[in-house]
Structure formats: C-alpha cells, structure tokens
C-alpha cells in the first residue's frame, strides 16, 4: 500500500523544519531556497518530501472522488432505477445529431458511467467524426445492430476497413458527402456480401468537380462500380436513396421498399417497363422521388391492364427533370390514392404544331384519385424563369395542403399561359394569380387562361401590375367562354361570359387608377345585367383605396366592398 501522509498542514508554521513526522507543511516548503540551509541538507528534505507529495496527489484525488460520490449518492436523481436512466440516456441519443451528449453522460459520476457502458444499445448510433471514437462506439455496442452516419469528416479510406468489419451488423448506413468519388469508393468495396439486417441505405453525393463529372461519365459508359452480383438482395432493406450514381437497374436491391429516392439525372435511366417492374416489386412504397433527365425508353404498352401498378400507401411522389410526355405516360400506368402528394418539376415541351406545352396529366386520371377534382389553383412566378402551380383538391387537404405542386421552366409567361393543361382549371372555383416582382414586357394571354376556367367563382390577383386592366377587359368579352381541352376540342357549350359564375374579385398590391376603377364598375354593371352572373364582392389589400365615388357606384350595384388595412399582408385575403 502506498505510504500516504496522514495529513497535510496548509497553515503557516514557525518551525525550523518544514516537515515533521507524517505532516507536510506546504507553506514552509515554498519558502525553501539555496540560502536557507546547506545544499546537502536541502537535498535530503527534497528527497524526503517529493515522494510523499506525489503520493498525496493520489490520496487527495481518491478523497475528492469519495466525497463527491457521497454527495451524489444522496441526490434524488441517484434514486432513479437504472432502467429509467437508460431511457433518459436514449433520449439524448435520439434528440441529438451528434454523440457529445452521450459522452457527457459518462463523465457525470461512476454510477452513470457504469450504467451507460453496460448498455450496448446506447452506442449503436454512430456519427463518424473521429476514427478512435468510432472504434470505441463499435466496441461498446458489443453485438447490437448499428446505425452509421458518415459525412466525410475522416478520409473514406480510413473509414472503409471499419465499415467492412461491421457490415453484418448494419441496420442503417447513411453517407452524405459533397463529391461523387466517395460514393463510388464505398459502392466499389461493398463486395463482402449483402448486409442481412440493413434497413436503410442512403448513398448521397453530388457532382462537385471535373473529376466527379468524368467519373460519372465513365459509369454512364458502362464502367462497373457496384461490385455485386446482379441478383443481390437485401431482405431487410426498406429505405434506399442513391445520388448521383446508382446501383444497376436489373439488380434485386429494388424490392420491398418503403422509400425509394433516385437522384440520378446524369445516369442512363431505366426503361419505363423496368421502372414499372421495380414499382410493382414495392407494393408498400410510401415515398417515391425520381430525378431522371432522359426519357425512360422504351415505354410500356398503353391500355394494357398488365402494366397498371397500384401503390395504395404512396404519400409522396416527386418527379424532377423528366419531360411532360414522360410524366404523363408514367402516371397513366399508376393507381394512386387521394392522399398522395405530388411534387413535379419539368419544363415546356414543343409540340408538333409549334406550341409549347406541359401536359403532365394522362388522358385518363380516374386511377389518380387526387387529380380528378381540383377546387383551388394558385399560379405564381418562381425563380429563374419558372412558374409554380399549387393545386388543391375539393375534399382532401383543404386550403393549406396542396395535392400537387407543379414547377415549370418556361420560355415566357405568354407561352406558359398557353400551355396550361385544361385538367388543371376545368373544375376549380378559386383561382389565385401571383404576379412577378419584376415587370414583364411579355403579354399574357388572359383570354386563353380564363377560357380554361369556366367554373371560377373567386379570382384573386396579387400584384398583377399592368395585367389588371387586361384581366378586367378579358372578363367582359361575351360569347367565347368554352372550356378548351388539350386536343383543342370544346368540353362544354360556350357560356354567355367568360367565367360566368365569377362573383368575387380580390386584389392585393394594385394601383387603383381611374381607368381601373372605371373597368371594375363597368364589369359589375354588365354582370348585373346578365342573369345568374352578378358580381357580389370586391376585396382589396395593400393597395391605394377606392375613391368615394367608385365605392358608392359599386354599392349601388350590389357589390360588397371590403378594404383591408395596408399592413394586413397577403394573408388577409389568401
């Protein structure tokens, strides 16, 4: 047993010797110098005191820990059973994107450290930021299944040997990096057999350099990266995200999935037939996101019941980069519930007649329950030459949850309006149009747009700029309001007026000039004179107020005028 001193006297003493028996007087030791005593005697004191002081460090540390443990043992938190502490520690793991909280727990007290280290499941979520720490987590997790997340904090060549050693224990592997080479490196070394327990596989990178682009080009040209057999099957896999490179389309990895996200616009896409086969193998699919730049050829046969795929649980369906005709063709082969939410990003497509359209809806939408009866449509200018539609179903989602968000890259607003699919506005009774923040010289064909909306009862124009006068003039053109189908045919008989049921006009951020006021009054008067088409309400926000005379004329015509304060914002009307 170490020869610890009995006590350490920290008070000043007048004794000639700084030490006596087992007592060490630290103050007197600090007063020693070469002039205080002969050098030989000084060395004897030093040789006597130094070992005792060194041993005292251990004694003091042991005493401090003992006293702290006594304090901790009496604390109320120490009365919690180990099972409850494990639940609390688990919460630290679930709510943190890093593992610092769990490591901090092990430094609180001996009891907490012992409980944490003896519970393997606490160490199964591994954020790879340091190789030594990762190895410690793997060791402490014992034989439990692992959830590993790698974001490039350490070189992938240092990470892969450790990953290979635990492949059979992987429950999830999430790799999100800023390059493509890392994704290829991991794919190329995933050749030790399919992980039997892997439920989540996310290999997500991006093309961040010339080398990455050349690498993708080589893969597109046929270079094998994923060193596995074509019949690889991961029986537990449910969530698969791949970008910007993918596993060969013919492999069996695309089966029994709940989440499938493929961000591979620079790769050769699967044929439509193969894509439908993949979807058929995933009847429990809940989220589907596809980013294919090329058309999926060859297409599956039309009107063949054998190529209809039902996905009754699909909640999110996102398509990016595909041309409108390809989107319409794919949708024509699917049966989806009304609860599906669509996000579609596409571009105008030139037709044989020279027009530019984006008809993403199939001819028959009866199997797409959410795309058959739109009640409200919002049209807004997006960034970089895009327009964005938000489509709201009549019975599903209400006014806050659009069933579809459609973003289209267009050449001009004129062509954008001409290309609006008739199925989008045919049944809508509410139409919101958000003008661009920048004034445009391109004329909008409001006649064509409003012809496609025969059932509109409420029209809201947000910052329409110079278009407001054109809209009002268009609404006063009688006799041409037939609904025009995508093939140019008329769907219903021409009503007396465009939008004959329009009863409510909302204006946000407009300049109410004398010309505009005159057009509004004229519109209200002409609608009043037409049976069953009275204009009943005008709402204005963030605009210069109506003149008293205009408000009086509208009131006499039976129009309810509501002017919101300028600081009420768009939400006052929207």
Secondary structure as a PSIPRED ss2 file (coil, helix, strand):
# PSIPRED VFORMAT (PSIPRED V4.0)

   1 X C   1.000  0.000  0.000
   2 X C   1.000  0.000  0.000
   3 X C   1.000  0.000  0.000
   4 X C   1.000  0.000  0.000
   5 X C   1.000  0.000  0.000
   6 X C   1.000  0.000  0.000
   7 X E   0.000  0.000  1.000
   8 X E   0.000  0.000  1.000
   9 X E   0.000  0.000  1.000
  10 X C   1.000  0.000  0.000
  11 X C   1.000  0.000  0.000
  12 X C   1.000  0.000  0.000
  13 X C   1.000  0.000  0.000
  14 X C   1.000  0.000  0.000
  15 X C   1.000  0.000  0.000
  16 X C   1.000  0.000  0.000
  17 X C   1.000  0.000  0.000
  18 X C   1.000  0.000  0.000
  19 X E   0.000  0.000  1.000
  20 X E   0.000  0.000  1.000
  21 X C   1.000  0.000  0.000
  22 X C   1.000  0.000  0.000
  23 X E   0.000  0.000  1.000
  24 X E   0.000  0.000  1.000
  25 X E   0.000  0.000  1.000
  26 X H   0.000  1.000  0.000
  27 X H   0.000  1.000  0.000
  28 X H   0.000  1.000  0.000
  29 X H   0.000  1.000  0.000
  30 X H   0.000  1.000  0.000
  31 X H   0.000  1.000  0.000
  32 X C   1.000  0.000  0.000
  33 X C   1.000  0.000  0.000
  34 X C   1.000  0.000  0.000
  35 X C   1.000  0.000  0.000
  36 X C   1.000  0.000  0.000
  37 X C   1.000  0.000  0.000
  38 X C   1.000  0.000  0.000
  39 X H   0.000  1.000  0.000
  40 X H   0.000  1.000  0.000
  41 X H   0.000  1.000  0.000
  42 X H   0.000  1.000  0.000
  43 X H   0.000  1.000  0.000
  44 X H   0.000  1.000  0.000
  45 X H   0.000  1.000  0.000
  46 X H   0.000  1.000  0.000
  47 X H   0.000  1.000  0.000
  48 X H   0.000  1.000  0.000
  49 X H   0.000  1.000  0.000
  50 X H   0.000  1.000  0.000
  51 X H   0.000  1.000  0.000
  52 X H   0.000  1.000  0.000
  53 X H   0.000  1.000  0.000
  54 X H   0.000  1.000  0.000
  55 X H   0.000  1.000  0.000
  56 X H   0.000  1.000  0.000
  57 X H   0.000  1.000  0.000
  58 X H   0.000  1.000  0.000
  59 X H   0.000  1.000  0.000
  60 X H   0.000  1.000  0.000
  61 X H   0.000  1.000  0.000
  62 X H   0.000  1.000  0.000
  63 X H   0.000  1.000  0.000
  64 X H   0.000  1.000  0.000
  65 X H   0.000  1.000  0.000
  66 X H   0.000  1.000  0.000
  67 X H   0.000  1.000  0.000
  68 X H   0.000  1.000  0.000
  69 X H   0.000  1.000  0.000
  70 X H   0.000  1.000  0.000
  71 X H   0.000  1.000  0.000
  72 X H   0.000  1.000  0.000
  73 X H   0.000  1.000  0.000
  74 X H   0.000  1.000  0.000
  75 X C   1.000  0.000  0.000
  76 X H   0.000  1.000  0.000
  77 X H   0.000  1.000  0.000
  78 X H   0.000  1.000  0.000
  79 X H   0.000  1.000  0.000
  80 X C   1.000  0.000  0.000
  81 X C   1.000  0.000  0.000
  82 X H   0.000  1.000  0.000
  83 X H   0.000  1.000  0.000
  84 X H   0.000  1.000  0.000
  85 X H   0.000  1.000  0.000
  86 X H   0.000  1.000  0.000
  87 X H   0.000  1.000  0.000
  88 X H   0.000  1.000  0.000
  89 X H   0.000  1.000  0.000
  90 X H   0.000  1.000  0.000
  91 X H   0.000  1.000  0.000
  92 X H   0.000  1.000  0.000
  93 X H   0.000  1.000  0.000
  94 X H   0.000  1.000  0.000
  95 X C   1.000  0.000  0.000
  96 X C   1.000  0.000  0.000
  97 X C   1.000  0.000  0.000
  98 X C   1.000  0.000  0.000
  99 X C   1.000  0.000  0.000
 100 X H   0.000  1.000  0.000
 101 X H   0.000  1.000  0.000
 102 X H   0.000  1.000  0.000
 103 X H   0.000  1.000  0.000
 104 X H   0.000  1.000  0.000
 105 X H   0.000  1.000  0.000
 106 X C   1.000  0.000  0.000
 107 X C   1.000  0.000  0.000
 108 X C   1.000  0.000  0.000
 109 X C   1.000  0.000  0.000
 110 X H   0.000  1.000  0.000
 111 X H   0.000  1.000  0.000
 112 X H   0.000  1.000  0.000
 113 X H   0.000  1.000  0.000
 114 X H   0.000  1.000  0.000
 115 X H   0.000  1.000  0.000
 116 X H   0.000  1.000  0.000
 117 X H   0.000  1.000  0.000
 118 X C   1.000  0.000  0.000
 119 X C   1.000  0.000  0.000
 120 X H   0.000  1.000  0.000
 121 X H   0.000  1.000  0.000
 122 X H   0.000  1.000  0.000
 123 X H   0.000  1.000  0.000
 124 X C   1.000  0.000  0.000
 125 X E   0.000  0.000  1.000
 126 X E   0.000  0.000  1.000
 127 X E   0.000  0.000  1.000
 128 X E   0.000  0.000  1.000
 129 X C   1.000  0.000  0.000
 130 X C   1.000  0.000  0.000
 131 X H   0.000  1.000  0.000
 132 X H   0.000  1.000  0.000
 133 X H   0.000  1.000  0.000
 134 X H   0.000  1.000  0.000
 135 X H   0.000  1.000  0.000
 136 X H   0.000  1.000  0.000
 137 X H   0.000  1.000  0.000
 138 X H   0.000  1.000  0.000
 139 X H   0.000  1.000  0.000
 140 X H   0.000  1.000  0.000
 141 X C   1.000  0.000  0.000
 142 X C   1.000  0.000  0.000
 143 X C   1.000  0.000  0.000
 144 X C   1.000  0.000  0.000
 145 X C   1.000  0.000  0.000
 146 X E   0.000  0.000  1.000
 147 X E   0.000  0.000  1.000
 148 X E   0.000  0.000  1.000
 149 X E   0.000  0.000  1.000
 150 X E   0.000  0.000  1.000
 151 X C   1.000  0.000  0.000
 152 X C   1.000  0.000  0.000
 153 X C   1.000  0.000  0.000
 154 X C   1.000  0.000  0.000
 155 X C   1.000  0.000  0.000
 156 X H   0.000  1.000  0.000
 157 X H   0.000  1.000  0.000
 158 X H   0.000  1.000  0.000
 159 X H   0.000  1.000  0.000
 160 X H   0.000  1.000  0.000
 161 X H   0.000  1.000  0.000
 162 X H   0.000  1.000  0.000
 163 X H   0.000  1.000  0.000
 164 X H   0.000  1.000  0.000
 165 X H   0.000  1.000  0.000
 166 X C   1.000  0.000  0.000
 167 X H   0.000  1.000  0.000
 168 X H   0.000  1.000  0.000
 169 X H   0.000  1.000  0.000
 170 X E   0.000  0.000  1.000
 171 X E   0.000  0.000  1.000
 172 X E   0.000  0.000  1.000
 173 X E   0.000  0.000  1.000
 174 X E   0.000  0.000  1.000
 175 X E   0.000  0.000  1.000
 176 X E   0.000  0.000  1.000
 177 X C   1.000  0.000  0.000
 178 X C   1.000  0.000  0.000
 179 X C   1.000  0.000  0.000
 180 X C   1.000  0.000  0.000
 181 X H   0.000  1.000  0.000
 182 X H   0.000  1.000  0.000
 183 X H   0.000  1.000  0.000
 184 X H   0.000  1.000  0.000
 185 X H   0.000  1.000  0.000
 186 X H   0.000  1.000  0.000
 187 X H   0.000  1.000  0.000
 188 X H   0.000  1.000  0.000
 189 X C   1.000  0.000  0.000
 190 X C   1.000  0.000  0.000
 191 X C   1.000  0.000  0.000
 192 X C   1.000  0.000  0.000
 193 X C   1.000  0.000  0.000
 194 X C   1.000  0.000  0.000
 195 X C   1.000  0.000  0.000
 196 X C   1.000  0.000  0.000
 197 X C   1.000  0.000  0.000
 198 X C   1.000  0.000  0.000
 199 X C   1.000  0.000  0.000
 200 X E   0.000  0.000  1.000
 201 X E   0.000  0.000  1.000
 202 X E   0.000  0.000  1.000
 203 X E   0.000  0.000  1.000
 204 X E   0.000  0.000  1.000
 205 X C   1.000  0.000  0.000
 206 X C   1.000  0.000  0.000
 207 X C   1.000  0.000  0.000
 208 X C   1.000  0.000  0.000
 209 X C   1.000  0.000  0.000
 210 X H   0.000  1.000  0.000
 211 X H   0.000  1.000  0.000
 212 X H   0.000  1.000  0.000
 213 X H   0.000  1.000  0.000
 214 X H   0.000  1.000  0.000
 215 X H   0.000  1.000  0.000
 216 X H   0.000  1.000  0.000
 217 X H   0.000  1.000  0.000
 218 X H   0.000  1.000  0.000
 219 X H   0.000  1.000  0.000
 220 X H   0.000  1.000  0.000
 221 X C   1.000  0.000  0.000
 222 X C   1.000  0.000  0.000
 223 X C   1.000  0.000  0.000
 224 X C   1.000  0.000  0.000
 225 X C   1.000  0.000  0.000
 226 X C   1.000  0.000  0.000
 227 X C   1.000  0.000  0.000
 228 X C   1.000  0.000  0.000
 229 X C   1.000  0.000  0.000
 230 X C   1.000  0.000  0.000
 231 X C   1.000  0.000  0.000
 232 X C   1.000  0.000  0.000
 233 X C   1.000  0.000  0.000
 234 X C   1.000  0.000  0.000
 235 X C   1.000  0.000  0.000
 236 X C   1.000  0.000  0.000
 237 X C   1.000  0.000  0.000
 238 X C   1.000  0.000  0.000
 239 X E   0.000  0.000  1.000
 240 X E   0.000  0.000  1.000
 241 X E   0.000  0.000  1.000
 242 X E   0.000  0.000  1.000
 243 X E   0.000  0.000  1.000
 244 X C   1.000  0.000  0.000
 245 X C   1.000  0.000  0.000
 246 X C   1.000  0.000  0.000
 247 X C   1.000  0.000  0.000
 248 X C   1.000  0.000  0.000
 249 X C   1.000  0.000  0.000
 250 X C   1.000  0.000  0.000
 251 X C   1.000  0.000  0.000
 252 X C   1.000  0.000  0.000
 253 X C   1.000  0.000  0.000
 254 X C   1.000  0.000  0.000
 255 X C   1.000  0.000  0.000
 256 X C   1.000  0.000  0.000
 257 X C   1.000  0.000  0.000
 258 X C   1.000  0.000  0.000
 259 X E   0.000  0.000  1.000
 260 X E   0.000  0.000  1.000
 261 X E   0.000  0.000  1.000
 262 X E   0.000  0.000  1.000
 263 X E   0.000  0.000  1.000
 264 X C   1.000  0.000  0.000
 265 X C   1.000  0.000  0.000
 266 X C   1.000  0.000  0.000
 267 X C   1.000  0.000  0.000
 268 X C   1.000  0.000  0.000
 269 X C   1.000  0.000  0.000
 270 X C   1.000  0.000  0.000
 271 X C   1.000  0.000  0.000
 272 X H   0.000  1.000  0.000
 273 X H   0.000  1.000  0.000
 274 X H   0.000  1.000  0.000
 275 X H   0.000  1.000  0.000
 276 X H   0.000  1.000  0.000
 277 X H   0.000  1.000  0.000
 278 X H   0.000  1.000  0.000
 279 X H   0.000  1.000  0.000
 280 X H   0.000  1.000  0.000
 281 X C   1.000  0.000  0.000
 282 X C   1.000  0.000  0.000
 283 X C   1.000  0.000  0.000
 284 X C   1.000  0.000  0.000
 285 X C   1.000  0.000  0.000
 286 X C   1.000  0.000  0.000
 287 X E   0.000  0.000  1.000
 288 X E   0.000  0.000  1.000
 289 X E   0.000  0.000  1.000
 290 X E   0.000  0.000  1.000
 291 X E   0.000  0.000  1.000
 292 X C   1.000  0.000  0.000
 293 X C   1.000  0.000  0.000
 294 X C   1.000  0.000  0.000
 295 X C   1.000  0.000  0.000
 296 X C   1.000  0.000  0.000
 297 X C   1.000  0.000  0.000
 298 X C   1.000  0.000  0.000
 299 X C   1.000  0.000  0.000
 300 X C   1.000  0.000  0.000
 301 X C   1.000  0.000  0.000
 302 X C   1.000  0.000  0.000
 303 X C   1.000  0.000  0.000
 304 X C   1.000  0.000  0.000
 305 X H   0.000  1.000  0.000
 306 X H   0.000  1.000  0.000
 307 X H   0.000  1.000  0.000
 308 X C   1.000  0.000  0.000
 309 X E   0.000  0.000  1.000
 310 X E   0.000  0.000  1.000
 311 X E   0.000  0.000  1.000
 312 X C   1.000  0.000  0.000
 313 X C   1.000  0.000  0.000
 314 X C   1.000  0.000  0.000
 315 X C   1.000  0.000  0.000
 316 X E   0.000  0.000  1.000
 317 X E   0.000  0.000  1.000
 318 X E   0.000  0.000  1.000
 319 X E   0.000  0.000  1.000
 320 X E   0.000  0.000  1.000
 321 X C   1.000  0.000  0.000
 322 X C   1.000  0.000  0.000
 323 X C   1.000  0.000  0.000
 324 X H   0.000  1.000  0.000
 325 X H   0.000  1.000  0.000
 326 X H   0.000  1.000  0.000
 327 X H   0.000  1.000  0.000
 328 X H   0.000  1.000  0.000
 329 X H   0.000  1.000  0.000
 330 X H   0.000  1.000  0.000
 331 X H   0.000  1.000  0.000
 332 X C   1.000  0.000  0.000
 333 X C   1.000  0.000  0.000
 334 X E   0.000  0.000  1.000
 335 X E   0.000  0.000  1.000
 336 X E   0.000  0.000  1.000
 337 X C   1.000  0.000  0.000
 338 X C   1.000  0.000  0.000
 339 X C   1.000  0.000  0.000
 340 X C   1.000  0.000  0.000
 341 X E   0.000  0.000  1.000
 342 X E   0.000  0.000  1.000
 343 X E   0.000  0.000  1.000
 344 X E   0.000  0.000  1.000
 345 X E   0.000  0.000  1.000
 346 X E   0.000  0.000  1.000
 347 X E   0.000  0.000  1.000
 348 X C   1.000  0.000  0.000
 349 X E   0.000  0.000  1.000
 350 X E   0.000  0.000  1.000
 351 X C   1.000  0.000  0.000
 352 X C   1.000  0.000  0.000
 353 X C   1.000  0.000  0.000
 354 X C   1.000  0.000  0.000
 355 X C   1.000  0.000  0.000
 356 X E   0.000  0.000  1.000
 357 X E   0.000  0.000  1.000
 358 X C   1.000  0.000  0.000
 359 X C   1.000  0.000  0.000
 360 X C   1.000  0.000  0.000
 361 X C   1.000  0.000  0.000
 362 X C   1.000  0.000  0.000
 363 X C   1.000  0.000  0.000
 364 X C   1.000  0.000  0.000
 365 X C   1.000  0.000  0.000
 366 X C   1.000  0.000  0.000
 367 X C   1.000  0.000  0.000
 368 X E   0.000  0.000  1.000
 369 X H   0.000  1.000  0.000
 370 X H   0.000  1.000  0.000
 371 X H   0.000  1.000  0.000
 372 X C   1.000  0.000  0.000
 373 X C   1.000  0.000  0.000
 374 X E   0.000  0.000  1.000
 375 X E   0.000  0.000  1.000
 376 X E   0.000  0.000  1.000
 377 X E   0.000  0.000  1.000
 378 X E   0.000  0.000  1.000
 379 X E   0.000  0.000  1.000
 380 X E   0.000  0.000  1.000
 381 X E   0.000  0.000  1.000
 382 X C   1.000  0.000  0.000
 383 X C   1.000  0.000  0.000
 384 X C   1.000  0.000  0.000
 385 X C   1.000  0.000  0.000
 386 X E   0.000  0.000  1.000
 387 X E   0.000  0.000  1.000
 388 X E   0.000  0.000  1.000
 389 X E   0.000  0.000  1.000
 390 X E   0.000  0.000  1.000
 391 X E   0.000  0.000  1.000
 392 X E   0.000  0.000  1.000
 393 X E   0.000  0.000  1.000
 394 X C   1.000  0.000  0.000
 395 X C   1.000  0.000  0.000
 396 X C   1.000  0.000  0.000
 397 X C   1.000  0.000  0.000
 398 X C   1.000  0.000  0.000
 399 X C   1.000  0.000  0.000
 400 X C   1.000  0.000  0.000
 401 X C   1.000  0.000  0.000
 402 X C   1.000  0.000  0.000
 403 X C   1.000  0.000  0.000
 404 X E   0.000  0.000  1.000
 405 X E   0.000  0.000  1.000
 406 X E   0.000  0.000  1.000
 407 X E   0.000  0.000  1.000
 408 X E   0.000  0.000  1.000
 409 X E   0.000  0.000  1.000
 410 X C   1.000  0.000  0.000
 411 X C   1.000  0.000  0.000
 412 X C   1.000  0.000  0.000
 413 X H   0.000  1.000  0.000
 414 X H   0.000  1.000  0.000
 415 X H   0.000  1.000  0.000
 416 X H   0.000  1.000  0.000
 417 X H   0.000  1.000  0.000
 418 X H   0.000  1.000  0.000
 419 X C   1.000  0.000  0.000
 420 X C   1.000  0.000  0.000
 421 X C   1.000  0.000  0.000
 422 X H   0.000  1.000  0.000
 423 X H   0.000  1.000  0.000
 424 X H   0.000  1.000  0.000
 425 X H   0.000  1.000  0.000
 426 X C   1.000  0.000  0.000
 427 X C   1.000  0.000  0.000
 428 X C   1.000  0.000  0.000
 429 X C   1.000  0.000  0.000
 430 X E   0.000  0.000  1.000
 431 X E   0.000  0.000  1.000
 432 X E   0.000  0.000  1.000
 433 X E   0.000  0.000  1.000
 434 X E   0.000  0.000  1.000
 435 X C   1.000  0.000  0.000
 436 X C   1.000  0.000  0.000
 437 X C   1.000  0.000  0.000
 438 X C   1.000  0.000  0.000
 439 X C   1.000  0.000  0.000
 440 X C   1.000  0.000  0.000
 441 X C   1.000  0.000  0.000
 442 X C   1.000  0.000  0.000
 443 X C   1.000  0.000  0.000
 444 X C   1.000  0.000  0.000
 445 X C   1.000  0.000  0.000
 446 X H   0.000  1.000  0.000
 447 X H   0.000  1.000  0.000
 448 X H   0.000  1.000  0.000
 449 X H   0.000  1.000  0.000
 450 X H   0.000  1.000  0.000
 451 X H   0.000  1.000  0.000
 452 X C   1.000  0.000  0.000
 453 X C   1.000  0.000  0.000
 454 X C   1.000  0.000  0.000
 455 X C   1.000  0.000  0.000
 456 X C   1.000  0.000  0.000
 457 X C   1.000  0.000  0.000
 458 X E   0.000  0.000  1.000
 459 X E   0.000  0.000  1.000
 460 X E   0.000  0.000  1.000
 461 X E   0.000  0.000  1.000
 462 X E   0.000  0.000  1.000
 463 X C   1.000  0.000  0.000
 464 X C   1.000  0.000  0.000
 465 X C   1.000  0.000  0.000
 466 X C   1.000  0.000  0.000
 467 X H   0.000  1.000  0.000
 468 X H   0.000  1.000  0.000
 469 X H   0.000  1.000  0.000
 470 X H   0.000  1.000  0.000
 471 X H   0.000  1.000  0.000
 472 X H   0.000  1.000  0.000
 473 X H   0.000  1.000  0.000
 474 X H   0.000  1.000  0.000
 475 X H   0.000  1.000  0.000
 476 X C   1.000  0.000  0.000
 477 X C   1.000  0.000  0.000
 478 X E   0.000  0.000  1.000
 479 X C   1.000  0.000  0.000
 480 X C   1.000  0.000  0.000
 481 X C   1.000  0.000  0.000
 482 X C   1.000  0.000  0.000
 483 X C   1.000  0.000  0.000
 484 X E   0.000  0.000  1.000
 485 X C   1.000  0.000  0.000
 486 X C   1.000  0.000  0.000
 487 X C   1.000  0.000  0.000
 488 X C   1.000  0.000  0.000
 489 X C   1.000  0.000  0.000
 490 X E   0.000  0.000  1.000
 491 X C   1.000  0.000  0.000
 492 X C   1.000  0.000  0.000
 493 X C   1.000  0.000  0.000
 494 X C   1.000  0.000  0.000
 495 X C   1.000  0.000  0.000
 496 X C   1.000  0.000  0.000
 497 X E   0.000  0.000  1.000
 498 X C   1.000  0.000  0.000
 499 X C   1.000  0.000  0.000
 500 X C   1.000  0.000  0.000
 501 X C   1.000  0.000  0.000
 502 X C   1.000  0.000  0.000
 503 X C   1.000  0.000  0.000
 504 X E   0.000  0.000  1.000
 505 X E   0.000  0.000  1.000
 506 X E   0.000  0.000  1.000
 507 X E   0.000  0.000  1.000
 508 X E   0.000  0.000  1.000
 509 X C   1.000  0.000  0.000
 510 X C   1.000  0.000  0.000
 511 X C   1.000  0.000  0.000
 512 X C   1.000  0.000  0.000
 513 X C   1.000  0.000  0.000
 514 X H   0.000  1.000  0.000
 515 X H   0.000  1.000  0.000
 516 X H   0.000  1.000  0.000
 517 X H   0.000  1.000  0.000
 518 X H   0.000  1.000  0.000
 519 X H   0.000  1.000  0.000
 520 X H   0.000  1.000  0.000
 521 X H   0.000  1.000  0.000
 522 X H   0.000  1.000  0.000
 523 X H   0.000  1.000  0.000
 524 X H   0.000  1.000  0.000
 525 X H   0.000  1.000  0.000
 526 X H   0.000  1.000  0.000
 527 X H   0.000  1.000  0.000
 528 X H   0.000  1.000  0.000
 529 X C   1.000  0.000  0.000
 530 X C   1.000  0.000  0.000
 531 X C   1.000  0.000  0.000
 532 X C   1.000  0.000  0.000
 533 X C   1.000  0.000  0.000
 534 X C   1.000  0.000  0.000
 535 X C   1.000  0.000  0.000
 536 X C   1.000  0.000  0.000
 537 X E   0.000  0.000  1.000
 538 X E   0.000  0.000  1.000
 539 X E   0.000  0.000  1.000
 540 X E   0.000  0.000  1.000
 541 X E   0.000  0.000  1.000
 542 X C   1.000  0.000  0.000
 543 X C   1.000  0.000  0.000
 544 X C   1.000  0.000  0.000
 545 X C   1.000  0.000  0.000
 546 X C   1.000  0.000  0.000
 547 X C   1.000  0.000  0.000
 548 X H   0.000  1.000  0.000
 549 X H   0.000  1.000  0.000
 550 X H   0.000  1.000  0.000
 551 X H   0.000  1.000  0.000
 552 X H   0.000  1.000  0.000
 553 X H   0.000  1.000  0.000
 554 X H   0.000  1.000  0.000
 555 X H   0.000  1.000  0.000
 556 X H   0.000  1.000  0.000
 557 X C   1.000  0.000  0.000
 558 X C   1.000  0.000  0.000
 559 X C   1.000  0.000  0.000
 560 X E   0.000  0.000  1.000
 561 X E   0.000  0.000  1.000
 562 X E   0.000  0.000  1.000
 563 X E   0.000  0.000  1.000
 564 X C   1.000  0.000  0.000
 565 X C   1.000  0.000  0.000
 566 X C   1.000  0.000  0.000
 567 X C   1.000  0.000  0.000
 568 X C   1.000  0.000  0.000
 569 X C   1.000  0.000  0.000
 570 X H   0.000  1.000  0.000
 571 X H   0.000  1.000  0.000
 572 X H   0.000  1.000  0.000
 573 X C   1.000  0.000  0.000
 574 X C   1.000  0.000  0.000
